[in-house]
Amino acid sequence: MSLRYSILGDDLQVLEVQLAPGESIRSETGAMLFMDDGIEMSASTGGILKGLKRAVAGDGLFITSFTNRSDGVKRLAFSAPFPGKILPLDLNEINGQLLCQRGAFLCGESDVEIKVAFTKRLGAGFFGGEGFILQRLKGRGTVFIHAGGALITRDLGAGESINVDTGCIVAFSRDVDYDIRFVGGVRNAIFGGEGLFLARLTGPGRVYLQSLPLSRLADRILQGRVVSSKSNSD
């Protein structure tokens, strides 16, 4: 039986899931909004080594499981961490695997395994903006990822490439090649405002992008606070 869910809201979305008796779902810690009585919550590392790998990657040490221990259908909800869109993806339809940026994973069915993945090339590791550690979602069933701002989907043909701001990548299918390239040109690097490096994604495969990464939102809020502080001091 497929997972029953609904996505509520527009820019500040909530995922509401209906769990049948005995059914479970897993999420990153801190994502749960509410849950009905009869749902049991359990936090686990999934193994010390796996937990430590997630912690090194910048994610939580623990993964939280929610299981319906009652005799009837129960509801629980997860909220996105900042404005954007929640995207449901069936891993069965994308060869059982998806690579995503740290923090993009919201929750997924109990059969989904959350692993740490490393990019293939050294350049992507040192200059990738978000780092060379990604999340690998592997298994069967539905996963939910979160994109900041608007969500853009691109299907790349074999050998087709796009250059993307490193923070704007949400996820991509397993066959997409990921690397980092220098912007080029002194003026572009210093005055272009896009950073020194861009991610180069090459098909075949599907790419999911976000218009408002959390790092960009945080920078704008910080700039606003600095300007406000200067105005108040004057």
N, C-alpha and C positions, 0 to 999 in steps of 0.2 A: 504493500500500500504506500502510495506516495505521500510525502509530507504535506499537511494542510496548513496554509499560511495566508496572511494578507499583509500588505504594506500600506501603512496609514500615513497621511500627511503629504506635503509637497517638498519643501526644502529642509525641514527638520523631521525626518521620517522615523517611524516606529515600525518594527517588525513584530507582528502578533502571530504566534504559532499555536496550533491545536495538537496536543499530544494524546494519542490513544493509550489505553492502559498498557503499561510496560514499555512504551516508546520513550526514546531519549534523544536529547540534542546537546551539543557541546558548544561552548563559547569562550572567548577571552574573558578574563576576570573583569568585573566592573561594568559589563554590558547589559545585565539584566535590569529591566524596568519594573516589572511586577510578575507574580506567579500565583496561581490558584493554590488553595490548600489541597494537599494530596500529591504535590510535586516535591520530590526530594532533590536537594541540591548537594553536590559533592565536589570538592576541589581536589585535584590530583596533579602531580607532575607528569604522570604517564611514564614514570621511570626517572631516576635522578639525572641520568645523562641527558635525556631528552629535555628535561626541565632546565638544566644548566645551559644547554645549547640555545633554548629560547631566550633565556635571560641575557646571554652574550649577544644575541641578535637584537636586543632592545625591547623584546616582548616580555610578557609576564612569565614568571617561573611556573605558574599553575594554569591549568585548563579546568574550567568548571563544567560539570555534567549535570543535566536536569532530567530526571526520570519520573514519569507518571506512575506512582505506586497505588493509585486508586482504581476503582472499577469503572469509572466513567471518563469521558473526554475532559481534559483540563487545558487551560490556556496559560501562556506566559508570553511576555513581550521583552524585546531588546531595543534599546535606543541607540542611534548613531552618535558618535562622540562630538561631531561638529556638523554644520550645515552641509547638506549634500544629498546623495541618492544611495539607496540600498539596492544592490543588484543580486537577484537570485541566479545561480548557475547550477545546472545539472552536470556533474562530473561524468556521468555515463555518456553524455553527448559530446564531450571534449577529450576523449581518450583517457579518462580517469585521472587527469592531472592538470593543475593550474599553478603558475608561479605568480606571486603577488608581492607588493611592497609590504614592509613591516607596518603593522597597524591596519591594513586593509581588511583582514579577516574579521568578521563580526561573529558568526556562528555557523554551525553545520551539523548535519546528521551524525549519529554516533559512529557510523562506519567510516567517516572521513578522518584521515590521519593528518595532523599538522606537523610538518617537519621543517627543519632549517635547510636552506639550499644556498649554494655559493654560485656566483656567476662564473662563467667559463674563462674569463680573461682578466688578467691582472689590472689592466687599465680601468676596467669597470669597477674593480674593487677599491682602488685608491681614489678615484675621481668621480665616482658615481653619485655624489651628493647624498643619496640615501644609504650609501655603503654597499659593499659587495655581498651582503647577506640578505637573502630573500626568504619568503615563506613558500613552502611547497605544500599545496593541498592535494592529497592523493587518496583515492579510494572510490567508493560508490555512494551515490546520493546527492543531495542538494547542499550547496554551501551559499552563504550570503556574504558579500563583500561590500565595503562602503567606499564611495568616491566623493571627494569634496567638491562642492559646487555642481556644475553640470557634468554629466557623464557622456563621453564620446567613445563610440566603438568604430574601429577600423579593421577591415579584413584585408590583409596583405597577401598578394600573390607571391609565387616563388621568385625570389630575388628582388622583390620590391622592398624599398626601405623608406622609413620616415625618421626625421630627427626631432627629438622631443626634449623639452626641459625635464631634467632628471626627476624632479619632484612631482611631475604631472603624470607619471606612470602609475597606474593602479595595479594592473595585472596583464598577463599575456599567456597564450597557450604554449605548450611544451616545445613546439617545433620552431618558435620564433627565436632568432639569434639576437642576443643583447650585447652591446658593446658601447664604449664611451669614446667620443671624438672631440678633439680640441676645436673651439670655435674658429680660430684662425684670424690673424690680423691683430695688431696691437690696439688699434682704435676699437675694434669689435670687442676685444677682451676687456678693455678698461671702461669703455663708455656704452657698450651695447645693452647693459642692464640685464643680460640673460645669464651671467656667469661665464666661467671659462670653458665649460664643457657641456656638451649635449649628449643625450642617449641616442644611439642609433639602433633601431629595431628593424630587422630584416625578416621577411616572410619566407615560407608560407605560414599563415596562422592569424589568429585574432588578437587584437590589442585593445585594452580598455584604458582610457585616459580620463583625468579629472582636471577641471578648469581652476579649482581652488584647493591646492594642497595645504595641509595644516601649517607647514612651515611658512608659507607665503602669508596666510591669514595672521599667524602670530607676529610676523615681521611688521605688518601694517598696523596691528594693534599697538605694538611697542613703539612704532614711529609716532602714532597718535598720542600716546602717553607722554613721549618726550616733548613734542610740540606743545601739548597742554601744560606741561610742567614749566616750560620756558615762558609761556604766556602768563602763567600765574605768578612767576617770579618777577616778571617785568611790571 
